[in-house]
Amino acid sequence: MALVGWWASRDDAETAAVGDCLKPASSSSDRMEVVDCSSSEAEVKVVKKIDGHYTQFTAEAECRKVEGATGFYAETGKGTEFLFCTKSA
């Protein structure tokens, strides 16, 4: 059963690395998931990944320091907290 959970979560944003592309998990969700960068669904590309808890204000301030970053995506409260500084895919 654990393998099924892992298989279902392999596209979760927390598995992304620098250079990976993301898209919204669904139209009604603010969560993101990993997609192939050649996909028409790819919206943003990860420029930098930083572990830790970030609010909207601190995430925006942190990503302003990253060359090439034009946006951000932060995930908090799920056990694994992180910030992606992003640019258009």
N, CA, C and O of each residue as an XYZ file, in Angstrom:
356
protein
N       0.814     -1.197      0.000
C       0.000      0.000      0.000
C       0.863      1.270      0.000
O       0.508      2.263     -0.634
N       1.973      1.235      0.697
C       2.847      2.406      0.734
C       3.370      2.738     -0.657
O       3.544      3.908     -0.995
N       3.618      1.724     -1.453
C       4.094      1.947     -2.808
C       3.063      2.706     -3.628
O       3.428      3.557     -4.440
N       1.785      2.416     -3.431
C       0.720      3.136     -4.138
C       0.750      4.609     -3.759
O       0.619      5.471     -4.628
N       0.919      4.911     -2.480
C       1.008      6.296     -2.030
C       2.196      7.004     -2.632
O       2.097      8.162     -3.040
N       3.339      6.303     -2.690
C       4.518      6.908     -3.300
C       4.279      7.160     -4.785
O       4.600      8.235     -5.293
N       3.719      6.178     -5.480
C       3.474      6.308     -6.913
C       2.545      7.479     -7.200
O       2.775      8.222     -8.154
N       1.504      7.659     -6.400
C       0.540      8.738     -6.599
C       1.148     10.094     -6.302
O       0.693     11.100     -6.845
N       2.173     10.148     -5.446
C       2.740     11.440     -5.053
C       4.010     11.791     -5.806
O       4.612     12.825     -5.515
N       4.450     10.972     -6.770
C       5.726     11.208     -7.420
C       5.755     12.509     -8.214
O       6.839     13.013     -8.510
N       4.600     13.068     -8.568
C       4.553     14.323     -9.305
C       4.325     15.526     -8.399
O       4.224     16.652     -8.886
N       4.243     15.304     -7.076
C       4.047     16.410     -6.149
C       5.192     17.408     -6.263
O       6.325     17.039     -6.571
N       4.883     18.660     -6.015
C       5.889     19.718     -6.115
C       7.101     19.453     -5.240
O       8.214     19.822     -5.614
N       6.920     18.823     -4.084
C       8.053     18.596     -3.188
C       9.140     17.731     -3.817
O      10.269     17.724     -3.327
N       8.835     17.007     -4.881
C       9.839     16.184     -5.558
C      10.621     16.975     -6.604
O      11.592     16.463     -7.161
N      10.215     18.207     -6.877
C      10.852     19.014     -7.922
C      12.251     19.453     -7.518
O      12.574     19.601     -6.339
N      13.060     19.653     -8.539
C      14.420     20.156     -8.357
C      14.615     21.353     -9.278
O      13.772     21.631    -10.131
N      15.715     22.052     -9.105
C      16.038     23.177     -9.977
C      16.050     22.676    -11.417
O      16.661     21.652    -11.724
N      15.368     23.410    -12.298
C      15.280     23.041    -13.707
C      13.991     22.324    -14.061
O      13.643     22.226    -15.237
N      13.273     21.819    -13.057
C      11.983     21.164    -13.305
C      10.902     22.204    -13.548
O      11.023     23.355    -13.129
N       9.837     21.782    -14.235
C       8.708     22.662    -14.510
C       7.490     22.231    -13.715
O       7.341     21.060    -13.369
N       6.618     23.192    -13.431
C       5.437     22.960    -12.610
C       4.188     23.474    -13.297
O       4.240     24.375    -14.134
N       3.058     22.879    -12.920
C       1.741     23.333    -13.353
C       0.809     23.201    -12.170
O       1.110     22.454    -11.238
N      -0.329     23.909    -12.173
C      -1.301     23.734    -11.089
C      -1.793     22.286    -11.063
O      -2.023     21.684    -12.112
N      -1.954     21.733     -9.860
C      -2.409     20.351     -9.720
C      -3.830     20.194    -10.251
O      -4.174     19.143    -10.793
N      -4.656     21.224    -10.102
C      -6.013     21.238    -10.655
C      -6.478     22.683    -10.723
O      -5.856     23.569    -10.135
N      -7.552     22.917    -11.427
C      -8.037     24.298    -11.570
C      -8.568     24.862    -10.262
O      -8.664     26.080    -10.115
N      -8.916     24.003     -9.309
C      -9.457     24.473     -8.031
C      -8.436     24.395     -6.902
O      -8.794     24.556     -5.735
N      -7.177     24.153     -7.232
C      -6.142     23.972     -6.216
C      -5.040     25.003     -6.382
O      -4.741     25.443     -7.492
N      -4.434     25.384     -5.250
C      -3.277     26.270     -5.330
C      -1.983     25.460     -5.250
O      -0.896     26.036     -5.218
N      -2.091     24.144     -5.218
C      -0.921     23.265     -5.199
C      -0.388     23.081     -6.617
O      -1.124     23.192     -7.597
N       0.895     22.800     -6.698
C       1.547     22.605     -7.992
C       2.050     21.175     -8.082
O       2.227     20.499     -7.069
N       2.279     20.720     -9.321
C       2.871     19.413     -9.537
C       3.871     19.493    -10.678
O       3.801     20.384    -11.524
N       4.797     18.552    -10.689
C       5.860     18.503    -11.688
C       5.307     18.011    -13.020
O       4.531     17.057    -13.069
N       5.718     18.681    -14.107
C       5.383     18.239    -15.465
C       6.632     18.379    -16.329
O       7.567     19.094    -15.967
N       6.644     17.705    -17.455
C       7.742     17.817    -18.400
C       7.785     19.252    -18.926
O       6.741     19.821    -19.243
N       8.948     19.829    -19.020
C       9.071     21.221    -19.466
C       8.636     21.423    -20.921
O       8.340     22.548    -21.325
N       8.596     20.352    -21.703
C       8.129     20.475    -23.086
C       6.604     20.430    -23.182
O       6.043     20.644    -24.257
N       5.942     20.157    -22.077
C       4.480     20.084    -22.049
C       3.863     21.475    -22.167
O       4.400     22.448    -21.638
N       2.740     21.559    -22.858
C       2.020     22.832    -22.954
C       1.422     23.227    -21.607
O       1.012     24.374    -21.428
N       1.366     22.299    -20.662
C       0.835     22.588    -19.328
C       1.863     23.263    -18.417
O       1.491     23.852    -17.401
N       3.137     23.185    -18.764
C       4.200     23.760    -17.938
C       4.016     25.274    -17.845
O       3.989     25.969    -18.861
N       3.890     25.772    -16.620
C       3.693     27.215    -16.421
C       4.935     27.916    -15.914
O       5.253     29.024    -16.348
N       5.647     27.264    -14.984
C       6.845     27.883    -14.417
C       7.962     26.861    -14.315
O       7.731     25.652    -14.272
N       9.183     27.383    -14.278
C      10.381     26.561    -14.137
C      11.068     26.935    -12.827
O      11.183     28.118    -12.503
N      11.522     25.940    -12.074
C      12.184     26.176    -10.788
C      13.598     26.697    -11.035
O      14.405     26.058    -11.711
N      13.879     27.873    -10.471
C      15.202     28.490    -10.583
C      16.034     28.180     -9.336
O      17.246     27.985     -9.422
N      15.366     28.135     -8.173
C      16.051     27.843     -6.909
C      15.062     27.216     -5.952
O      13.896     27.607     -5.918
N      15.520     26.233     -5.162
C      14.704     25.605     -4.132
C      15.353     25.873     -2.782
O      16.554     25.668     -2.610
N      14.549     26.335     -1.820
C      15.046     26.661     -0.493
C      14.139     25.976      0.519
O      12.922     26.162      0.492
N      14.725     25.187      1.409
C      13.939     24.545      2.461
C      13.606     25.550      3.542
O      14.379     26.473      3.800
N      12.444     25.374      4.184
C      12.049     26.226      5.294
C      10.657     26.794      5.112
O      10.025     26.603      4.073
N      10.186     27.491      6.130
C       8.846     28.087      6.140
C       8.919     29.531      5.641
O       9.740     30.319      6.112
N       8.057     29.866      4.689
C       8.019     31.213      4.130
C       6.579     31.695      4.038
O       5.686     30.951      3.631
N       6.367     32.942      4.418
C       5.085     33.590      4.197
C       5.125     34.204      2.802
O       6.172     34.191      2.155
N       4.019     34.734      2.335
C       4.016     35.374      1.021
C       5.028     36.513      0.989
O       5.751     36.672      0.005
N       5.086     37.303      2.054
C       6.006     38.438      2.106
C       7.462     37.982      2.104
O       8.270     38.501      1.334
N       7.810     37.006      2.968
C       9.209     36.582      3.039
C       9.626     35.810      1.794
O      10.783     35.884      1.380
N       8.691     35.064      1.187
C       8.998     34.331     -0.052
C       9.298     35.299     -1.183
O      10.271     35.125     -1.916
N       8.471     36.306     -1.321
C       8.683     37.295     -2.377
C      10.019     38.009     -2.187
O      10.763     38.207     -3.148
N      10.319     38.393     -0.952
C      11.576     39.086     -0.660
C      12.783     38.189     -0.951
O      13.780     38.653     -1.505
N      12.696     36.917     -0.582
C      13.807     35.980     -0.816
C      14.044     35.763     -2.309
O      15.189     35.741     -2.759
N      12.969     35.603     -3.074
C      13.122     35.326     -4.502
C      13.537     36.548     -5.312
O      14.047     36.401     -6.422
N      13.331     37.735     -4.785
C      13.829     38.940     -5.466
C      15.347     38.933     -5.540
O      15.932     39.575     -6.412
N      15.986     38.210     -4.629
C      17.448     38.134     -4.584
C      18.009     37.135     -5.606
O      19.216     37.108     -5.849
N      17.135     36.314     -6.202
C      17.580     35.242     -7.094
C      17.539     35.711     -8.539
O      16.485     36.084     -9.054
N      18.694     35.688     -9.184
C      18.791     36.138    -10.573
C      17.889     35.303    -11.477
O      17.931     34.073    -11.440
N      17.084     35.969    -12.279
C      16.207     35.304    -13.229
C      14.837     34.936    -12.687
O      13.936     34.617    -13.462
N      14.662     34.972    -11.374
C      13.368     34.613    -10.785
C      12.362     35.735    -10.984
O      12.668     36.910    -10.785
N      11.155     35.348    -11.381
C      10.084     36.331    -11.580
C       8.864     36.018    -10.728
O       7.884     36.763    -10.746
N       8.917     34.917     -9.982
C       7.792     34.526     -9.136
C       8.242     33.527     -8.098
O       9.433     33.248     -7.961
N       7.275     32.986     -7.362
C       7.606     32.001     -6.340
C       6.425     31.086     -6.081
O       5.283     31.395     -6.425
N       6.725     29.967     -5.473
C       5.724     29.015     -4.995
C       6.239     28.477     -3.677
O       7.339     27.926     -3.621
N       5.459     28.629     -2.612
C       5.846     28.127     -1.297
C       4.823     27.106     -0.834
O       3.620     27.278     -1.029
N       5.314     26.047     -0.222
C       4.431     25.032      0.351
C       4.771     24.916      1.828
O       5.926     24.693      2.191
N       3.769     25.065      2.674
C       3.977     25.024      4.115
C       2.916     24.155      4.779
O       1.854     23.896      4.214
N       3.228     23.717      5.979
C       2.262     22.994      6.782
C       2.003     21.561      6.400
O       1.101     20.939      6.961
N       2.753     21.011      5.472
C       2.535     19.639      5.024
C       3.606     18.699      5.578
O       3.685     17.541      5.169
N       4.414     19.179      6.486
C       5.530     18.395      6.992
C       6.824     18.811      6.331
O       7.816     19.066      7.014
N       6.828     18.884      5.009
C       7.971     19.372      4.258
C       7.640     20.789      3.810
O       6.698     20.998      3.045
N       8.406     21.752      4.280
C       8.166     23.144      3.909
C       9.312     23.624      3.034
O      10.484     23.394      3.332
N       8.946     24.301      1.940
C       9.969     24.758      1.009
C       9.450     25.934      0.194
O       8.261     26.252      0.194
N      10.392     26.565     -0.498
C      10.108     27.702     -1.378
C      10.801     27.438     -2.706
O      11.971     27.058     -2.745
N      10.065     27.644     -3.794
C      10.661     27.621     -5.122
C      10.644     29.044     -5.648
O       9.604     29.701     -5.632
N      11.779     29.521     -6.110
C      11.826     30.759     -6.877
C      11.695     30.304     -8.332
O      12.386     29.379     -8.760
N      10.808     30.955     -9.091
C      10.459     30.463    -10.420
C      10.574     31.550    -11.483
O      10.692     32.741    -11.193
N      10.533     31.079    -12.732
C      10.426     31.959    -13.894
C       9.458     31.290    -14.856
O       9.129     30.118    -14.676
N       8.996     32.006    -15.870
C       8.081     31.426    -16.841
C       8.740     30.244    -17.553
O       9.935     30.269    -17.849
N       7.947     29.220    -17.821
C       8.482     27.999    -18.444
C       8.729     28.193    -19.925
O       9.178     27.269    -20.603
